[in-house]
Amino acid sequence: MKPLHVCLFAFALLVSTLGSGAAHAAEDTGPQAYEAALALQTAGRYAEAKKAAQALVAARTKALGAEDKETLRARLLQAEAATDLSREAEAESQLRELLPVVTKVFGAKDRETLRCRTDLGAALVVTGRYTEAVQACRTLCPAAARVLGAADRLTLKARRVQVRALIELRQLDAALKEARPVYSACKRAFGTEDRDTLQAGLLLVRISTFEPDAVTDSPPAEELQPLLTHALGAEHRATLACQAEISVRTAGENGPDAETEKLLRRVLSTQSRVLGAQDLDTLRTRLYLSISLDEEGKKPEAEKEARAVVEACGRALGAEDGAALLSCQTNLVKILMGEKKYAEAEAPARTVAANATRVLGAEDIETVHLRLKLADILEELKQYPDAEQERRATLAVQERTLGPAHAETLTNCHN
């Protein structure tokens, strides 16, 4: 946490900018201009902070040169403001360009270099480059802990980036193992209502959506949401994500109903406007909406949403990030089976079974269940030899992993 005199200085600078806006923040190239832009960023005035940082970058580039340390700091602030405006693709491009220059000028172990690497990792996660983000964090997190300390804000942010990527790759055990100590460390270091602590808590909430029985210690999403609104703003990515999770929990507790659908559509409308219709967080909410519509019995609407999500996520994610596709692919197969559209379900069922085998492994329990769904579909289509092949293959896995006397093994053997 910053010393009190630094916080008071930043606040005084913020107050001084109110009359003249972002332009005043870049009247000169000195440290006060940078602190004024940073104060705007800290206050959640991201558009003004970005404008001030852009002006500062231009002024410092002209006066000091493109590779001067102060110019590079201003460029990092500009990318950070773009991230908080949910323009992560823009930030990613800027940070990729910056990283080799920052590393050369500051050195590999400098805080600004580690900051650039962390912010790039965060941008990669939001743009769907999960595998690349995890690979980057494997070296970044220990380096940050070694140079800055385990409780440093930047070190903990890097660990949060890693957790988020692991969640999207469905490596939930690894994500939970990392998320719990990160949340605890943030609470100790920054307090329960700090923006970083709240975002660390949101990661536990996200994991609990997938594994509700495994996560009993996550902070209540309903308590996080107003705190995130206060700390980050009502239309910040994390605040909107928390609202979507609350809607899902409402459906889980009360059963899907018109109110759940209304809540999800409200969040979806805001995300589409703020983040974009093709943003992966927006698509996650559309997935939640599709699941809710299906459980309400609104099969045609649910199928329409499910198909749109599968298509959009397929375009956004590469083959190496295929685990992130599993939920939306599985949902589409479930809906088609519920509608008894077995001929239409066969192709997506084969796709999701192959995808699960590749990214989760042939012996993962989810892979087995997806292959058994495929066998059910093949039987409905009277493709008995193919169905038999799937059942024999999964039976062999079940006998090894669950045991020959397990209920699931015996059911599959009977079938």
C-alpha positions in Angstrom: 0.0 0.0 0.0 1.3 3.5 -0.8 2.5 5.7 2.1 0.0 8.2 3.3 1.9 11.2 2.0 2.0 9.7 -1.5 -1.7 9.0 -1.5 -2.4 12.6 -0.3 -0.2 14.0 -3.0 -2.0 11.9 -5.7 -5.3 13.1 -4.3 -4.3 16.7 -4.4 -3.1 16.3 -8.0 -6.5 14.7 -8.9 -8.4 17.6 -7.4 -6.2 20.1 -9.3 -7.2 18.4 -12.6 -11.0 18.7 -12.1 -11.2 22.2 -13.7 -9.2 21.5 -16.8 -9.6 17.7 -17.2 -7.0 15.4 -18.8 -5.3 18.2 -20.8 -3.8 19.7 -17.6 -2.3 16.3 -16.8 0.0 16.5 -19.7 1.0 20.2 -19.7 4.6 19.2 -19.1 6.7 16.1 -19.2 7.7 16.1 -15.6 6.7 13.8 -12.7 3.7 15.9 -11.7 2.1 15.3 -15.1 2.5 11.6 -14.7 1.2 11.6 -11.2 -1.9 13.6 -12.4 -2.6 11.0 -15.1 -2.1 8.2 -12.6 -4.5 9.9 -10.1 -7.2 9.9 -12.8 -6.6 6.2 -13.4 -6.7 5.5 -9.7 -10.0 7.4 -9.4 -11.6 5.3 -12.1 -11.6 8.1 -14.6 -10.1 5.7 -17.2 -11.0 7.6 -20.4 -9.5 10.8 -19.0 -6.4 8.9 -17.8 -5.9 7.3 -21.2 -6.2 10.7 -22.9 -3.8 12.3 -20.4 -1.3 9.4 -20.9 -1.5 9.6 -24.7 -0.7 13.4 -24.5 2.1 12.7 -22.0 3.6 9.9 -24.3 3.6 12.4 -27.2 5.2 15.1 -25.2 7.8 12.9 -23.6 8.7 11.2 -26.9 9.3 14.6 -28.5 11.3 16.0 -25.5 13.1 12.9 -24.2 13.0 10.3 -26.9 10.9 7.1 -27.5 13.1 4.9 -25.4 13.5 7.2 -22.4 12.4 5.6 -19.1 9.9 8.3 -18.4 8.4 7.9 -21.9 8.1 4.2 -21.4 6.4 4.6 -18.0 3.8 6.9 -19.7 3.3 4.2 -22.4 2.7 1.6 -19.7 0.1 3.8 -18.0 -1.6 4.3 -21.4 -1.9 0.5 -21.9 -3.2 0.1 -18.3 -5.9 2.7 -18.9 -6.8 0.9 -22.2 -7.2 -2.3 -20.2 -9.5 -0.7 -17.6 -11.6 0.6 -20.5 -12.0 -3.0 -21.6 -9.8 -2.5 -24.7 -7.5 -5.4 -24.0 -6.8 -6.1 -27.6 -5.4 -2.6 -28.0 -3.4 -3.0 -24.8 -2.0 -6.4 -25.9 -0.7 -4.9 -29.1 0.9 -2.0 -27.2 2.4 -4.2 -24.5 3.9 -6.7 -27.0 5.6 -3.8 -28.7 6.8 -2.4 -25.4 8.1 -5.5 -23.7 11.4 -5.9 -25.6 12.1 -2.2 -25.3 11.3 -2.0 -21.6 13.4 -5.1 -20.9 16.3 -3.5 -22.7 16.1 -0.1 -21.0 15.1 -1.1 -17.5 16.5 -4.6 -17.3 14.8 -8.0 -16.9 14.6 -7.7 -13.1 13.2 -4.2 -12.9 9.7 -3.5 -11.6 8.6 -1.8 -14.8 9.6 -4.9 -16.9 7.7 -7.2 -14.5 4.8 -4.8 -14.7 4.8 -4.9 -18.5 4.9 -8.7 -18.5 2.1 -8.9 -15.9 -0.2 -6.5 -17.8 0.5 -8.4 -21.1 -0.4 -11.7 -19.4 -3.7 -10.1 -18.2 -4.5 -8.9 -21.7 -3.7 -12.3 -23.1 -6.3 -13.9 -20.8 -9.1 -11.5 -21.7 -8.4 -12.0 -25.4 -8.5 -15.8 -25.1 -4.8 -16.7 -25.2 -5.0 -18.8 -22.1 -2.2 -21.3 -22.8 0.2 -18.5 -23.7 -0.7 -16.7 -20.5 -0.1 -19.7 -18.3 3.3 -20.4 -19.9 4.3 -16.7 -19.4 3.2 -16.8 -15.7 5.3 -19.9 -15.0 8.4 -17.8 -15.2 6.9 -14.4 -14.3 5.3 -15.3 -10.9 8.5 -16.7 -9.3 10.6 -13.9 -10.8 8.2 -11.3 -9.3 8.2 -13.0 -5.9 12.0 -13.2 -5.9 12.6 -9.5 -7.0 9.6 -7.7 -5.4 8.5 -10.1 -2.6 5.7 -12.5 -2.2 3.3 -9.9 -0.8 4.0 -7.2 -3.4 0.9 -6.0 -5.2 2.4 -6.7 -8.6 3.5 -10.3 -7.6 -0.1 -11.0 -6.5 -1.5 -9.6 -9.7 0.7 -11.9 -11.7 -0.6 -14.9 -9.7 -4.2 -13.7 -10.3 -3.5 -13.7 -14.0 -2.3 -17.3 -13.8 -5.4 -18.4 -11.8 -7.7 -16.8 -14.3 -6.0 -18.6 -17.2 -6.1 -21.9 -15.4 -9.8 -21.5 -14.7 -10.5 -21.0 -18.4 -8.4 -24.0 -19.3 -10.5 -26.1 -16.9 -7.4 -26.8 -14.7 -9.6 -26.2 -11.7 -7.6 -28.1 -9.0 -4.5 -26.1 -9.9 -6.5 -22.8 -10.1 -8.0 -23.4 -6.6 -4.7 -24.3 -5.1 -3.3 -21.0 -6.2 -6.4 -18.9 -5.7 -6.9 -19.5 -2.0 -3.4 -18.2 -0.9 -3.6 -15.3 -3.3 -6.9 -14.2 -1.8 -5.6 -14.6 1.7 -2.4 -12.7 0.9 -4.4 -9.8 -0.7 -6.6 -9.5 2.4 -3.6 -9.4 4.7 -1.7 -6.9 2.6 -4.4 -4.6 1.3 -7.6 -5.1 3.2 -10.9 -6.7 2.3 -12.2 -3.9 0.2 -9.2 -3.2 -1.9 -9.7 -3.6 -5.7 -7.1 -6.3 -6.0 -8.5 -8.3 -3.0 -12.0 -8.1 -4.5 -10.8 -9.4 -7.9 -8.9 -12.2 -6.1 -12.2 -13.1 -4.4 -14.0 -13.0 -7.7 -11.7 -15.8 -9.0 -12.8 -18.0 -6.1 -16.4 -17.3 -7.1 -15.7 -18.3 -10.7 -14.1 -21.5 -9.6 -17.1 -22.3 -7.4 -19.4 -22.0 -10.4 -17.7 -25.0 -11.9 -17.0 -26.8 -8.7 -19.5 -25.7 -6.1 -18.8 -28.6 -3.7 -15.0 -28.0 -3.8 -15.2 -24.3 -3.0 -17.0 -23.5 0.2 -14.9 -20.6 1.3 -15.3 -18.1 -1.5 -16.7 -14.7 -0.6 -20.4 -14.2 -1.4 -20.8 -12.8 -4.9 -23.7 -10.6 -3.6 -21.3 -8.9 -1.2 -18.5 -8.5 -3.7 -20.7 -6.8 -6.4 -21.3 -3.5 -4.6 -17.7 -3.3 -3.4 -16.4 -3.9 -7.0 -18.8 -1.2 -8.2 -17.3 1.2 -5.7 -13.7 0.2 -6.3 -13.7 -0.3 -10.1 -16.9 1.3 -11.4 -20.3 -0.1 -12.4 -19.2 -1.0 -16.0 -15.8 -2.5 -15.2 -15.2 -6.0 -16.6 -14.9 -7.5 -13.1 -18.0 -5.8 -11.8 -20.1 -7.1 -14.8 -18.6 -10.6 -14.4 -19.7 -10.6 -10.8 -23.2 -9.7 -11.7 -23.3 -12.6 -14.2 -22.2 -15.0 -11.5 -24.9 -13.7 -9.1 -27.5 -14.4 -11.7 -26.2 -18.0 -12.1 -26.3 -18.5 -8.4 -29.9 -17.2 -8.2 -30.8 -19.8 -10.8 -29.0 -22.5 -8.9 -30.7 -21.7 -5.6 -34.2 -21.0 -6.8 -34.4 -22.8 -10.0 -34.4 -21.1 -13.4 -37.2 -18.6 -13.8 -38.2 -15.4 -15.6 -36.3 -13.3 -13.0 -33.1 -15.2 -13.7 -33.5 -14.7 -17.4 -34.2 -11.0 -16.9 -31.1 -10.6 -14.8 -28.9 -12.4 -17.3 -30.3 -10.4 -20.2 -29.6 -7.1 -18.3 -26.0 -8.1 -17.7 -25.6 -9.3 -21.3 -27.0 -6.0 -22.6 -24.4 -4.0 -20.6 -21.5 -6.3 -21.5 -22.4 -6.2 -25.2 -22.4 -2.4 -25.1 -19.3 -2.0 -22.9 -17.1 -5.0 -23.9 -18.5 -5.9 -27.3 -20.8 -8.7 -28.5 -17.8 -11.0 -29.3 -16.0 -10.5 -26.0 -15.4 -13.7 -24.2 -16.9 -12.5 -21.0 -20.0 -11.5 -22.9 -20.1 -14.9 -24.5 -19.8 -16.5 -21.1 -23.0 -14.7 -20.0 -24.7 -15.8 -23.2 -23.8 -19.4 -22.3 -25.3 -18.9 -18.9 -28.4 -17.5 -20.6 -28.6 -20.5 -22.9 -28.4 -22.9 -19.9 -31.1 -21.0 -18.1 -33.4 -21.0 -21.1 -32.9 -24.7 -21.6 -33.8 -25.4 -17.9 -36.9 -23.1 -18.3 -38.0 -25.3 -21.2 -37.4 -22.7 -23.8 -35.6 -25.1 -26.0 -35.6 -23.2 -29.4 -34.3 -20.0 -27.8 -31.7 -22.0 -25.8 -30.5 -23.7 -28.9 -30.2 -20.4 -30.8 -28.0 -18.9 -28.0 -26.0 -22.1 -27.7 -25.1 -22.3 -31.4 -24.1 -18.6 -31.4 -21.8 -19.1 -28.5 -20.1 -22.2 -29.9 -19.6 -20.4 -33.3 -18.2 -17.2 -31.7 -15.9 -19.0 -29.2 -14.7 -21.3 -32.0 -13.5 -18.2 -33.9 -12.0 -16.5 -30.9 -10.0 -19.5 -29.4 -7.2 -21.4 -30.9 -6.8 -25.2 -30.8 -4.4 -24.9 -27.8 -7.1 -23.3 -25.8 -9.8 -25.8 -26.6 -10.6 -26.6 -23.0 -12.4 -23.2 -22.9 -14.8 -24.5 -25.6 -15.9 -27.5 -23.6 -18.7 -25.9 -21.7 -20.4 -24.3 -24.6 -20.0 -27.4 -26.8 -21.3 -29.6 -24.1 -24.3 -27.3 -23.6 -25.2 -27.4 -27.3 -25.2 -31.2 -27.3 -27.3 -31.4 -24.2 -29.9 -29.1 -25.7 -30.1 -30.9 -29.0 -30.5 -34.2 -27.1 -33.3 -32.7 -25.1 -35.0 -31.7 -28.3 -34.4 -35.3 -29.6 -32.5 -33.8 -32.6 -30.1 -36.7 -32.6 -29.0 -36.4 -36.2 -28.0 -32.7 -35.5 -26.4 -33.6 -32.2 -24.0 -36.3 -33.7 -21.5 -33.9 -35.2 -21.1 -31.6 -32.2 -21.1 -34.6 -29.9 -18.2 -36.2 -31.8 -16.4 -32.8 -31.8 -16.7 -32.3 -28.1 -15.7 -35.8 -27.3 -12.6 -35.5 -29.4 -11.8 -32.1 -27.9 -12.2 -33.4 -24.3 -9.9 -36.4 -25.1 -7.3 -34.0 -26.5 -7.3 -31.3 -23.8 -8.4 -33.3 -20.6 -7.1 -36.7 -21.5 -8.8 -40.0 -22.3 -9.2 -41.0 -18.7 -10.7 -37.8 -17.4 -14.2 -38.4 -15.9 -15.7 -35.6 -18.1 -14.2 -37.1 -21.2 -15.8 -40.5 -20.3 -19.2 -38.9 -19.7 -19.0 -37.0 -23.1 -18.2 -40.2 -24.9 -21.1 -42.0 -23.2 -23.4 -39.2 -24.4 -22.1 -39.7 -27.9 -22.8 -43.5 -27.5 -26.4 -42.6 -26.5 -26.8 -40.5 -29.6 -25.4 -43.2 -31.9 -27.8 -45.7 -30.4 -30.7 -43.4 -31.1 -29.5 -43.2 -34.7 -29.2 -47.0 -34.8 -25.5 -46.8 -35.4 -24.9 -49.7 -33.1 -21.4 -50.7 -34.1 -20.1 -47.2 -33.5 -22.0 -47.0 -30.2 -20.6 -50.3 -29.1 -17.1 -49.1 -29.9 -17.6 -46.0 -27.7 -19.0 -48.0 -24.8 -16.2 -50.6 -24.9 -13.5 -47.9 -24.9 -15.1 -46.0 -22.0 -15.8 -49.3 -20.1 -12.1 -50.1 -20.2 -11.3 -46.6 -18.8 -13.9 -47.0 -16.1 -12.6 -50.4 -15.0 -9.1 -48.9 -14.6 -10.1 -45.6 -12.9 -13.3 -46.4 -11.0 -13.0 -50.1 -10.6 -15.1 -53.0 -12.0 -17.7 -52.8 -9.2 -18.4 -49.1 -9.4 -22.0 -48.1 -10.2 -21.1 -46.2 -13.4 -18.9 -49.1 -14.6 -21.7 -51.5 -14.0 -24.3 -49.3 -15.8 -22.0 -49.0 -18.8 -21.4 -52.7 -18.8 -25.1 -53.3 -18.8 -25.7 -50.9 -21.7 
